[in-house]
């Protein structure tokens, strides 16, 4: 598991941003999910996606994470 991945740019969909503004619990969930992603915790992705993420750490390709809470699911790409 990687530690302290650099955070360069963060973009949210309009819907995620809207819900974060009015729902403190969801805001916290998104924040924790981003922290997990940056720590190399890929959340609820397949073993294949985990392997691809591990390779991406060295070659700079796409990282993919998914997290769920209270029937809400977000993807971080």
Secondary structure, DSSP 8 states (H G I E B T S, - for coil): -------------HHHHHHHHH-HHHHHHHHHHHHHHHTT--BS--HHHHHHHHHHHHH-----EEEEETTEEEEE-
